[in-house]
Amino acid sequence: MQVAAHAVTEALRAVSGPIFAATWIEQRQARQLVVHVSSVAGRRQLKSTIVNVLKNIGVDNATVRFHATADLMSPRSLEGLITKIAAGEIAYDPTESLTRAKALVEASHAVRASLGERLRGLFYAPQLRTYYVTLEPSRVIAGDKVKVAELAGIEQAVIAAATSAFAGQELPAIRVGFGLPATSLVAVDHKSVAQSETGFARFVKRYWKPVTVAALFGLGATGAARADDPAVAAPNLKLTGQFGEVIDDYAWNVQGQFTAPLGERFGVAIEGGGGSIDGHEFYGAGGHLFTRNPDSYLLGLFGGYAEMGDFNIDVARVGAEAEIYLSAITISATAGYQFSSALGDGAFGSLDLRWYVTNNFYISAGGQIDDNDRKSVTAATEWQPGFAALPGLAFNARGAWGEDDYQSVMGGMTYYFGDDASLKDRHRKYDPDSALLQLFQSVQQEQQRLCTQYGC
């Protein structure tokens, strides 16, 4: 009898116990469901409960295997973990840890077959959610020059292997290079486990920890439930500089934002910045207070103030912000009230749709409107290339078009200080979106209206 996958999932999810996986295996021409459980007291009763629950949905051939924490920590690579626990078809994986690990191992087999002697090792950094492909320098560097064309082909081969193995799942960030970060690492396949005491091997052994395989992939003592990540992974700072044209005049702006956690569930951000359009200066400041589950949403309050002294324009805003996180899509919205002697008081709102083409590149489109019927549309993009020497460097571009022939096309750079992370993780686990950009845009639009009406 073929039992539906969702039936197994619902049955095991209802059991009160640390079940972290279940796999189908072929044994003596029969299909058997193996349920993997972290070792706890009362194993006999728990085993009986699991077997009976499965019989109720038609699974008559089931066995329960208990794993001591030390056993879960013992594999020296993800391939060893998969061989030990998930060699067959995965039937239940509440944290999707085994599914991701299995995809990484499959991708690594394809990468190793493709690169051959050019490959030094394959590693995963769980805290950074990044897959590192380290190369043998002597095979890719000729004299003091990197074989750029060959390196580009290697990157394409790695991305193709990962895309095929993950088959629609969210890809980890991918780094191809000659070194590794100073963070906890897991060897992905058997051949990447360091065997000799070379300098590279000593580096790997320093940062490789068996607990990474078990705990950071969600296979700890409680296994079945993974705690949500904090609202802010760590205190962080970002600085942005842009230049371009606003209303056919040369313009530039700079902006900085510091974000810090308030306990596990809340975060606070403070930002400030300024700029100039054809010599007319503007500046502003803002702040955010928010709660966030980095896997699904952000909800918060924000406020900000901006002004341009030469035109006696000022605007203050208070409101609420929300972000919804889907796999590769972020939906952002704001709504609130603005106070301005120049623009008038009234409500405002905005909506933005962001698509992460990869974990380090996105494109977005959106718009905003206020009570005075000022409308505008925006388009933006950002790319973090992942330079080894400057891991937090990203390039961006933003365009906006609105009433009274207002248009703005700006481009520049952002540097994210703090932990190494993918661009998507920086946006979802570290700093929230700036509130100042919309304020600056409103000030610029009012300047354009005044210039159109009275001349500049």
JOLIN-V263359 format. One record per backbone hydrogen bond with DSSP energy under -1.0 kcal/mol. CO is the residue of the C=O (numbers start at 1). NH is the residue of the N-H. If there is no record, write none. Layout:
co: (CO;CO)
nh: (NH;NH)
//
This chain:
co: (4;5;6;7;8;9;10;15;17;18;21;22;22;23;24;25;27;30;32;33;34;35;36;36;37;42;43;44;45;46;47;48;49;50;51;52;54;54;55;61;63;65;67;68;69;77;78;79;80;81;82;89;92;93;96;97;98;99;100;101;102;103;104;105;106;107;108;109;110;111;112;115;116;118;121;122;123;124;125;125;129;130;131;132;133;134;134;136;137;137;140;142;145;146;147;148;149;150;151;152;153;154;155;156;157;158;159;160;161;162;163;166;173;175;177;181;186;187;188;189;190;198;199;200;201;202;203;204;207;209;210;210;211;214;215;222;236;237;238;239;240;241;242;243;244;245;246;249;250;251;252;253;254;255;256;257;258;259;260;264;265;266;267;268;269;270;271;272;273;274;275;276;277;280;282;283;284;285;286;287;288;289;290;291;293;293;296;297;298;299;300;301;302;303;304;305;306;307;308;309;313;315;316;317;318;319;320;321;322;323;324;328;329;330;331;332;333;334;335;336;337;338;339;340;346;347;348;349;350;351;352;353;354;355;355;358;359;360;361;361;362;363;364;365;366;367;368;369;370;374;375;376;377;378;379;380;381;382;383;390;392;394;395;396;397;398;399;400;401;403;406;407;408;409;410;411;412;413;414;415;422;423;424;425;426;426;429;435;436;437;438;439;440;441;442;443;444;445;446;447;448;449;450;451)
nh: (8;9;10;11;12;13;14;17;19;38;36;91;92;34;89;32;30;27;25;63;23;65;20;21;67;46;47;48;49;50;51;52;53;54;55;56;57;59;58;33;35;37;39;72;73;81;82;83;84;85;86;24;22;96;100;101;102;103;104;105;106;107;108;109;110;111;112;113;114;115;116;118;119;136;134;188;132;186;129;130;173;125;175;123;177;120;121;139;140;141;147;145;142;148;151;152;153;154;155;156;157;158;159;160;161;162;163;164;165;166;167;169;131;133;135;183;124;78;79;192;193;202;203;204;205;206;207;208;185;212;213;214;215;219;218;224;259;417;257;415;255;413;253;411;251;409;249;246;278;244;276;242;274;240;272;238;270;236;268;231;292;262;290;260;288;258;286;256;284;254;282;252;280;277;275;307;273;305;271;303;269;301;267;299;296;297;325;293;323;291;321;289;319;287;317;285;315;283;313;312;308;306;339;304;337;302;335;300;333;298;331;356;326;354;324;352;322;350;320;348;318;346;316;344;338;371;336;369;334;367;332;365;330;357;363;361;424;384;357;358;382;355;380;353;378;351;376;349;373;370;403;368;401;366;399;364;397;362;395;393;416;414;383;412;381;410;379;408;377;406;402;247;400;245;398;243;396;241;394;239;426;427;428;429;430;431;233;439;440;441;442;443;444;445;446;447;448;449;450;451;452;453;454;455)
//
